[in-house]
């Protein structure tokens, strides 16, 4: 029988591309300034038939910083976002990926919807010109695992090569699975995170048809307002985020910079509704509870929660209920903020983007704010760091990610 000695897992590199910054320092600075990245959609033309005409787009992002111009034509936008985030994370961690054992290094990077832009474009070409107009690169571009595969190739990662797809919980699950792989000794280094480029005609119109999106077209920067009584839905955004997870002793031996340590991973299923959260927050509570059990940590030790906090009426309420149930009297002592108030909702990339924010909050002793929170909803009496960053000495934090399908995931981070 195999005896498993669980190994410690740390974060030694981070990379992001978002609508408020195409790298980690820029995104973090924008968060501390409370800057929104939401604006009118530029990806495609809209007329008065569209009920939602705004989103979070990475308009300042230059993918050719990490990807050759010719190669870009063979990669969907979602994968390009993740590839660029992975490039930044690889540079940040300082590992020479041409040296060492590539079979001890792997990747777990997912996406909620994958290459939806490629699918839309391919379908239009098919209707307009017939099957001979379809590009041979269509399938390699639209695959949900395209980002993971390309990152594996580009950084010579020959160990685990996988992709998660659990809607808005995708990035969190990818990080949790990467954590477990290293913890069990199956890898020394894992690139983990998520990527999404769903600001497309089909996605915007489909989410709008579900009444899931905010319709605040006259004031898009104030549309994402988690926990506020006037919230009316989430704001769709694009982005990519990748963390380099590393076995602790391996990182120490090479003198790596350590941002934080992952000490807990928990997940659950609502088994309630395909698109709505369990209104009692049972799944969310169980996810956090499992992560704390994995970390062998009492709830009273948590200083900060980076909330899923999408700005939907049902989702925000369920998360607040879950936090109050699990943490009891301590709920009023911790701080919980939603950085989606600034970035919008990056779907499958959210768990990665918000893990970066959580780690930087721990490292710098500053909690990013929940902007646009002017009037907390009834019963929302927690500390949400409303509209201003909050300085606080912290040792432990949780990042929550919950998705359509009833997927819930929570990660516990410890300050390095």
Secondary structure, 3 states (H helix, E strand, C coil): CCCCCCCCEEEEEEEEEECCECCHHHHHHHHHHCCCCEEECCCCCCCCCCCCCEEECCCCCCHHHCCCHHHHCCCCHHHHHHHHHHHHHHHHHCCCCCCCCHHHEEEEEECCCCCHHHHHHHHHHHHHHCHHHCCCCHHHHHCCCHHHHHHHHHCCCCCCEECCCCHHHHHHHHHHHHHHHHHCCCCCEEEEEEEECCCCHHHHHHHHHCCCECCCHHHHHHCCCCCECCCCCECEECEEEEEEEEEHHHHHHCCCCCCEEEEEEEEEECCCCCCCCCCCCHHHHHHHHHHHHHHCCCHHHCCEEECCCCCCHHHHHHHHHHHHHHHHHHHHCCEEECCHHHHCECHHHHHHHHHHHHHHHHHHCEECCECCCCCECCCCCCECCECCCEECCCCEEEEEEEECCCEEEEEEEEEC
